[in-house]
Amino acid sequence: MNKLYYGDNLEVLRDKIPDESVDLIYLDPPFQSGKNYNIIFAPQTNNVKGATAQMQAFEDTWQWGEEAEKEYLGLIQGTITKERPSQKLIDLMQAMRGYLDNSPMMAYLAMMAPRLLEMRRVLKDSGCIYLHCDPVASHYLKLLMDAIFGNNNFQREIIWSLETVSGFKSQSNNWIRGHDTILFYSKSSNYFFKKQYLPHKEEYIARFKKIDEKGRKFRDDRAGRRRQYLDETPGRMVSDVWNDVMSFQQASTSKEYLGYPTQKPEALLERIIKASSNEGDIILDPFCGCGTTVAVAQRLNRKWIGIDITYLAIDIIKKRLQKSGLKEGKDFIIEGSPADEYGAVKLAENDPFQFQYWAISKIPGGIPSERKTGDEGVDGIINFIDRTKKGNFGRAIISVKGTKTANPSMVRDLEGTIKSKGADFGILITLVDPTPGMIKEAVTAGYYKLRNMDIPVVQIISVKDLFKDPLPLKLPMTNIIPAYKSMKMIKPEATELEFGGEE
């Protein structure tokens, strides 16, 4: 079964994925750009003004601290990975620590090293790995890859040309960065690879001027001794410089563009997957972001495993797969995401913000709030069409309470927020069952009328109820504007180096 894992990829790799079980790994980790990446959820309805929200997708900022020290020492001592590090890797990490000291780059490498070591363990002997990076850290990552996979297993440094020099990065007073780097390694000399070809150029095709009795185009060789048929030439061989795949910097209006920060085009992954795997093989993406790798693997009849540490990414991938006709539980499963009330409670205890996002994602049309804290009682919103209102749209507020206590003041607070924000109704999600006093308070709040529907101004739903199908909520389902119909990317304090990481 194809699997999405929600969680830390080091733990998932170590505890969930067997030795030598994966045929191909593609990873697009954070690039150590020093920036945080956000997305804007923007309903694809032009007249819905102000109906947007943004949230942080992932952080690409690194500082040496307790976690970095723990991972560095854990790698050196061999306590955080199944496969023990070689002395060569230990020597390298100690040398880099001596050179880089406790710098952000060293913190980044301390994160990457144990994960790359676990990737080598799960990769089959005939398998390959493609590490997507940029010039900020590529030289350090190549040293890590040499130490882990062996410099004799380095195959190619692929240059993905991003030829456009327009936009924000063109303002740099320097040579404009125009490429990403993809480090291609095998696990052994016995690796699978299939050459890829591009269509012939028109001027090459024009050389085949003769047509035989069967209508096939051909040309004679220079000596005139044999015929060369056009349909027998596979095309132009793809080199290690790829300038035919457009990035979303160049094609921001592409239909496949979700707006997820650092999203990579499907054509890029299609080339890698076709070159280094066969149908039925298992593809792993341990930093799967918005799920381009798993989407392409699915389309090309490969099996796949995706891992991400944010529920935002898991939810985007889930909806992306569902949009293509796949069903959770039948075509893929999600592991690590709450599957029952107990799992939701544990998520609330371990990571309140991820719990909040998970709960909001369970509500049709739910969009997360812009801020983790200081949200003034608005954890999420729902936009819906209401032709009777100015602007032709209405709004509902979602408030999430991840505490093990519940009381009527939560309902009163939500009522006040609904009024102060000019919303039409609200949904209160509680970790525990609502009290009788809360239910009574909600009933007295009245109803919002939408066409022939009477929607309670305050509706309360517990975590237990979030697992019910259908949800015990009254919502204007046919009028709701989907949360993922359109997303746009923003990159605060953008720099020219900030165009990669964690696909």
LINPE-V473003 format. One record per helix or strand of 3 or more residues. SS is the DSSP state (hx for helix, st for strand). FROM is the first residue (numbers start at 0). TO is the last residue. If there is no record, write none. Layout:
SS:FROM:TO  SS:FROM:TO
//
This chain:
st:1:5  hx:8:15  st:21:26  st:34:41  st:51:59  hx:65:76  hx:86:99  hx:103:121  st:122:132  hx:137:148  hx:150:152  st:153:160  hx:167:170  st:178:185  hx:201:204  st:216:219  st:226:228  hx:229:231  hx:265:275  st:281:284  hx:291:298  st:302:307  hx:310:322  st:331:334  hx:340:349  hx:351:360  st:379:384  hx:389:391  st:392:400  hx:407:419  st:424:429  hx:435:442  st:446:449  st:452:455  st:457:461  hx:462:465  hx:476:478  st:486:489
//
